Amino acid sequence: MMPWVLQIPLLDLIIATPAHSQSHTASRAAQIKHSTVQNRSVAPIMAPTSSSELLQAQAELWCHAFAYLKSMALQSVIRLGIPTAIHRCGGAASLSDLQVALPVVPASKWQSLSRLMKLLVLSGIFREGEAGAYCLTPVSRLLVEDDQDQMACLSQFAVLATSPFHFGASQRLPEWLKNDDASSETPFKMAYGAGFFGYTSRDLEFGKLFNEAMSADSRFAAEILVSECGEVFAGLTSLVDVGGGDGTTAKAIAKAFPHVRCSVLELPQVADTMPEDSTVEFVAGDMMEFVPPADAVLLKFVLHNWNDEDCVGILKRSKEAVSTREPKGKVIIIDTVAGLASKQTFEAQLLMDTCMMILTKGEERDEEKWHRLFLNAGFSGYKISPILGCRSLIELYP
Ligand SMILES: C[S@@+](CC[C@H](N)C(=O)[O-])C[C@H]1O[C@@H](n2cnc3c(N)ncnc32)[C@H](O)[C@@H]1O
């Protein structure tokens, strides 16, 4: 069951006109100006006034400036297999249990590793149990790689996000913000000389890392999608997963709902390398030119890679692909609707937005931005179900 949904016929909604926004801005500016004149002697807001406030501010600054070291500590324990080792010890492991389980770490490094674990306990990745044992938390449970286990694992996603590829591109952000020429389209392109999806085929190590990360994310999301959102697929006989990667999501849908014939549209560099599969058909093509017809088009984690103009084009082609299948034809989007969330989820969404700024020409959109895209692509209504944590499921009607 969906906890709650927003169902909106597009034509019923009134979008604020520029004139309305401008007059609002103008009157707010007048208020601010007025209060500035009234309060000339007030000290600048937020300036630390005592030594203790200054020192507190310094501690906060250290935390922000060194935040990437949490990512590096996280990547280290994933690569060493520590969450899996703790899981195999029954969910709690002492340092000596880990020493037995992980002979790859030399004796000289255990002291250093215990210092990293202290940071990760403080960050909530692990928890300290009885007699100083390290225990899994819900976060590190997501990093357990165990073939015996039925639970989805997100360690490959975290390895990609903390990889030198992402880190190298993010180092170009300040330079990119000052630059306006075509070669500096994204910080990623400045760092590696190619756009993101071009580079996945050019650098095999990066391509493999990216595909494994997307596949891990899809296993995670598909588990929730098929168990919680069955009604979304009711009555459908065919679905095409556009930009569907290695077909993990399409395969999960085909398995859970055998009445839906699933295919995947992917770039030739991806589709042509996929092994024959009896449940899902791979179609090599370019979504910027063509979307194959089906009852439903799925766009999971795709539109946030593209700017508004490209998104409207993809959505128009998706609308054409499903329109003839009315009344059941629809487009299903899985992506962030920024802001429909707790503070922590919103922070995760803003970090993903910054990641999109660095890697692609896309962004994480709030509902107003989605609304404008849907209107420009000619759709008649949509329904947002915020049921996938940081992301929502959006059903879009032609
Ligand atoms: C961020 S990934 C998402 C993959 C998959 N939907 C998922 O959620 O795991 C975006 C996908 O779009 C594919 N893609 C990029 N440009 C494309 C295009 N022009 N036509 C078809 N697929 C494209 C990429 O190869 C990649 O697999």
The ligand as an SDF file (V2000), in Angstrom:
LIG
                    3D

 27 29  0  0  0  0  0  0  0  0999 V2000
   22.1800    6.5730  -14.2300 C   0  0  0  0  0  0  0  0  0  0  0  0
   22.0650    5.2120  -15.3030 S   0  0  0  0  0  0  0  0  0  0  0  0
   20.5770    4.4270  -14.7530 C   0  0  0  0  0  0  0  0  0  0  0  0
   20.5280    2.9830  -15.1540 C   0  0  0  0  0  0  0  0  0  0  0  0
   19.2700    2.2610  -14.6820 C   0  0  0  0  0  0  0  0  0  0  0  0
   18.0480    2.9080  -15.1320 N   0  0  0  0  0  0  0  0  0  0  0  0
   19.2840    2.1450  -13.1850 C   0  0  0  0  0  0  0  0  0  0  0  0
   18.5690    2.8950  -12.5070 O   0  0  0  0  0  0  0  0  0  0  0  0
   20.0480    1.3120  -12.6640 O   0  0  0  0  0  0  0  0  0  0  0  0
   21.5920    5.9300  -16.8330 C   0  0  0  0  0  0  0  0  0  0  0  0
   21.5660    4.9050  -17.9710 C   0  0  0  0  0  0  0  0  0  0  0  0
   21.1450    5.5900  -19.1630 O   0  0  0  0  0  0  0  0  0  0  0  0
   21.8630    5.0200  -20.2610 C   0  0  0  0  0  0  0  0  0  0  0  0
   21.8750    6.0100  -21.3450 N   0  0  0  0  0  0  0  0  0  0  0  0
   22.5870    7.1640  -21.4090 C   0  0  0  0  0  0  0  0  0  0  0  0
   22.3180    7.8160  -22.5410 N   0  0  0  0  0  0  0  0  0  0  0  0
   21.4170    7.0560  -23.2180 C   0  0  0  0  0  0  0  0  0  0  0  0
   20.7560    7.2070  -24.4830 C   0  0  0  0  0  0  0  0  0  0  0  0
   20.9990    8.2920  -25.2520 N   0  0  0  0  0  0  0  0  0  0  0  0
   19.8940    6.2570  -24.8780 N   0  0  0  0  0  0  0  0  0  0  0  0
   19.6700    5.1560  -24.1110 C   0  0  0  0  0  0  0  0  0  0  0  0
   20.2520    4.9690  -22.8890 N   0  0  0  0  0  0  0  0  0  0  0  0
   21.1190    5.9030  -22.4590 C   0  0  0  0  0  0  0  0  0  0  0  0
   23.2400    4.7490  -19.6870 C   0  0  0  0  0  0  0  0  0  0  0  0
   23.9470    3.7970  -20.4500 O   0  0  0  0  0  0  0  0  0  0  0  0
   22.9060    4.2790  -18.2770 C   0  0  0  0  0  0  0  0  0  0  0  0
   22.7880    2.8790  -18.2100 O   0  0  0  0  0  0  0  0  0  0  0  0
  1  2  1  0
  2  3  1  0
  2 10  1  0
  3  4  1  0
  4  5  1  0
  5  6  1  0
  5  7  1  0
  7  8  2  0
  7  9  1  0
 10 11  1  0
 11 12  1  0
 11 26  1  0
 12 13  1  0
 13 14  1  0
 13 24  1  0
 14 15  1  0
 14 23  1  0
 15 16  2  0
 16 17  1  0
 17 18  1  0
 17 23  2  0
 18 19  1  0
 18 20  2  0
 20 21  1  0
 21 22  2  0
 22 23  1  0
 24 25  1  0
 24 26  1  0
 26 27  1  0
M  CHG  2   2   1   9  -1
M  END
$$$$
